[in-house]
């Protein structure tokens, strides 16, 4: 099983996240479950579990996802690029685009227009590279 996290600048419902994530992963919405129901259906090929949280910070929707799809770091980056225009919002993922040796705390934000912005988190504060 693989787990991954992404954050969205907009406040979105679980159903909004489910619809875009299923389309972006190429799996039916019927096998994207909330985190509680996922464990009863984890044996279904391609099943995805999501736990959606909300925050008052710049990224209003935070999603933890689990699946047997085993997304590589590169695929997670491509997933964020596909989701940004569908969410009509920036989508933050770990920085798997850079070849830097230490990526802990670094992230990339993929925007609907296809642009990327890179940054890092230090003590809970988000800073962008300029």
FENZI-V170981 format. One record per backbone hydrogen bond with DSSP energy under -1.0 kcal/mol. CO is the residue of the C=O (numbers start at 1). NH is the residue of the N-H. E is the energy in kcal/mol with one decimal. If there is no record, write none. Layout:
BEGIN
CO/NH/E + CO/NH/E
END
This chain:
BEGIN
2/67/-2.5 + 4/65/-2.9 + 6/63/-3.0 + 7/92/-3.0 + 8/61/-2.2 + 13/17/-2.3 + 14/18/-2.9 + 15/19/-2.3 + 16/20/-2.0 + 17/21/-2.9 + 18/22/-2.4 + 19/23/-1.9 + 20/24/-2.7 + 21/25/-2.3 + 22/26/-1.4 + 22/27/-2.3 + 28/31/-1.8 + 29/32/-1.9 + 31/48/-2.6 + 33/50/-2.4 + 34/38/-2.0 + 37/40/-1.1 + 38/41/-1.9 + 41/44/-2.3 + 44/47/-2.2 + 48/33/-3.2 + 49/66/-2.1 + 50/35/-1.8 + 51/64/-2.4 + 53/62/-2.7 + 60/55/-2.0 + 61/8/-3.0 + 62/53/-3.0 + 63/6/-1.9 + 64/51/-2.7 + 65/4/-2.2 + 66/49/-2.9 + 67/2/-3.6 + 72/76/-2.2 + 73/77/-1.8 + 74/78/-2.2 + 75/79/-2.7 + 76/80/-2.1 + 77/81/-1.9 + 78/82/-2.1 + 79/83/-2.3 + 80/84/-2.1 + 83/87/-2.7 + 84/88/-1.1 + 84/89/-1.9 + 90/9/-2.0 + 91/110/-2.8 + 92/7/-1.9 + 93/108/-2.9 + 94/96/-1.5 + 103/106/-2.5 + 105/121/-2.1 + 106/95/-1.6 + 107/119/-2.4 + 108/93/-2.5 + 109/117/-1.8 + 110/91/-2.4 + 111/114/-2.3 + 115/111/-2.7 + 117/109/-3.0 + 118/129/-2.8 + 119/107/-2.4 + 120/127/-2.7 + 122/125/-2.2 + 125/122/-2.4 + 127/120/-2.6
END
